[in-house]
Structure formats: structure tokens, C-alpha cells
Amino acid sequence: MKSYLSKVTAISAMLLTLSIAVPAFAAETIVEKTGTLGLVGTSPNIYVSFIDESDSKTYILKGVWTGELKTLGGVKVSVRAMDTTPVTGEIAAIQLPQLTVIDYEIVDVGGGTKPFVGFLHMDGKKLLLHVRNFGVPITIRAPAKIKETLTGLVGSKMWMTGKLKAGPVLRLTRMNVIKKAEPAPASDTKN
């Protein structure tokens, strides 16, 4: 019995220590916010900042999407996220509020323009942008030099703007790489 009590006491002490050492977080409710992205910090500690357009509050964005969001500085996005801001302890006093992003959508890349976002592919010599929920791939029309650049980006996630015509065909005016395609693994040439 004594051994059992000492184990319970040890576990209780450990739990008490953990509850003191780990800051409490804001209620993990999902929020939807729209704002502008930026970067804060110094290398190697660069973070994605988000300025909420409703109240001008600045947040640090975290989660699996931060790699993509880092490429979108100055762009207005809508995020669905969990508020993971520490609300107790020393960290809460010195840290910006935090949102862990679940999903995001680009709302405006400047001038009120909402871009097409998708993955770039080739079908023969045609460049195509596969946009989620669009139905059919969009054929990309661009000057030869731009097409040459785009050919090297096949497989990348990108945003593009331009004039959409029947087909659908997009006459490209602006673009940005959100996430570069992963290089294909080297093939095994041993026989």
C-alpha cells in the first residue's frame, strides 16, 4: 500500500509541476478572420504575421500552412484557425497572440484582385492551372519568355491573375509561386 501511495504522490507532484510549467491557452475555438500577411523577426526566426482587418490586431500564424503563407507577404487572406495564444505565464505577457491555421484562402493580391490558385501542369505544350472546385483546368496564355519560366515551375502551387476568356483561357497578367514543386526522386539506373 505504501508503494502505491508513493506512486500516486509522485504522479500528483508531476502533474502539478506540469500545470505550473505549461501556460494555459485561449479556448481552442475555431475563428475565421480576414487580414494582411507580413513577416516579423530576424533570421533564422522569421514568423508570419497577420493583421486582422476588423480590429487591426496583429497575430503570429502557426501550423502546417506557414511555409506557404511566408510567400504571400502583403496579400490579404481569409484564415480559419484556432486561437492558441497563451493566456497565462510569462510567455503570455511578452508574446503576440497566435493563430494555428487550419485552412486559408487568398482574398486579394492587390487592387481588389482575387487570383486563381492551383497547381501548374502541362498537357503536351499547353500550360494548365488546376484550380480546386473550378471543374476544368484553365489554359494559361503568356508571352514566350514567361511560358518558358512557367515550364520550369510545373507541379508548383501558384496564384495567377489575368483576363479569363471562354475555354477557359487565362491571359496571364500576374503570378506568384506559393509552393515550389518537389524535385522528382532520382531514378535507379542500376540494371
N, C-alpha and C positions, 0 to 999 in steps of 0.2 A: 504494500500500500504506500509505503514511504517513497519508493521508486516512482510510482505513478504520480504522486503529488509533486515530486520534484520535476518531473517532466512537464506537468501541467503548468507549474510555476515558471519554468524556463520558456515554454511556448508563450505564455501570457506576457512575460517580460519582453520577448522578441516582438510580439505583435504591438505592444505599447511603444517600443522603440521605433518600429516601422511607421506607426501612425504619427509619431512626432517628426521623424526624419523626412517623410514624403509629404509634399504640400498637397492640400486638397485642391480639387479643380472645380471650376464652374459646372453647374449641372450640364451633363452631356446631352443637350438638346440640339437637334439639327436646326440650323439657321440658314436663311437664304439672304445674301447681301449682294449688292452691285457696287463696284468701285474700280479704282485705277491701280494698276500694279506698278511697283518700283522695286529697287534693290537697296538694302541697307547693310552696313557692316564693312569690314575690311577683309581682304584676302588672308587666310583661307575661309574666314567665317562670313560668307555672304548669305543674306536671308532675303526672301521675297516679302516685300511689304505690300499692304493693301489698304487704301484709303477709302473708307465707306462713304459713298456719295450722300447718304441720308443724314449723317451727323459729323462727317469729317474725322471720325475716329480712325486711328492707324492701328492695324493688326499685323502680326507676323504670321505668314501662312506656312503650314507644315503638311507633311503627308506625301503620298506617292506621286502627286502631280507637281511637286515643286521644281523638278528638273525642267518640265515643260513651261511652267509659269515663269521661270527665270528668263526665258527667251522672249517674254511678252511685255517688257518694261514700257510703261506709258499707255498700254492698251487697257480699255475698260472691259471688265469681265463680270459675269454673274457667277457667284460660287454657292455651292451647297456644302455646308461644313458643320463640324461640331466645335463648339466653343471649348477649348482645352486650356483656357487661361488659369494659371494657378491663382487661387483666391486667398491662400494663407501662406505664411512663412516669408522669409527674406526675399525669395525669388519673386513673389507677387509684388513686392514694393519697388523692385527695380526693372521689371520686365514689361515689355509691351504686351497687350492682350494677344492671344494666339487662337487661330482657327485651324483645325485639321481638315483639309479639303477632301470632300468625298467625290465631287464632280465639279466641273466648271464649263462655262460657255463664253466664247468671245462675243461681246455685245457691240463694240465699236473700236475700230483700228485708227480712227481719226476722221474728222469731217462728217461724223454720223454714219459712217460706212460699216455695215456688218459683213464680214467676209464669209466665204465658203471655206470650211475646214474639212480636210480629209487627207487621204493617203494618195500619193502620186504613183501612177503606174504607166506602163507603155503597152500598147497593143499594136504591134508592127512598128510604124513610125509615128503613131498617134500618141500624144501625151494625154492621160486621163486622170482626173481627180475623182476619187471615190469618196463621196460625202455621205455620212450616216443619215439615214432616213430621207434621202433625196430620191431614191428609186433607181435612177440610172446614172452611170458615170458621166461626168462633164468633160467634154473635149476641150483642151486648152490650146488657144491660139496665141502665139507670141512671136516676136522677131527672132530670126535665126540664132543670134548670139544668146538670147535668153533661153531659147529652146535647148541649145547646147548645154547651158548651165543646168537647166531642169533635168536633162537626161542623166546627168551625174547625181541627181538627187532622187532618182526613182526609188520608191519604197519609204520615203520620208513622209512624216506628218507635216502638213503645211497649211497656212491660211493664204487665200488668194482673193483679190477683188478685181473687178472689171465689169464690162458690159456683157450681160447674159443674153444670148440670142437663141433662136429655135435650134433644136438639135439634141440636147443643149450644148451650146458652144460658148465658152467664156473668152472674151478678148481681154487678155491679162493686162492690168494696169499696175498692180502692186502685189507683192508676195513676201512671205517670211517663212523660214523653216522653224517649226515648233520642236520637232524631234527628228534628228537625222537617222536615216536607215542604218540598221546594224549591218556591218560588213558580213558577207556570206562566209561561212566557215571554209577554210582551205580544203580542197578535195584531196582524198587519199590517192596518190598516184602510184603506189606500190602495186605491182602485179605479180 
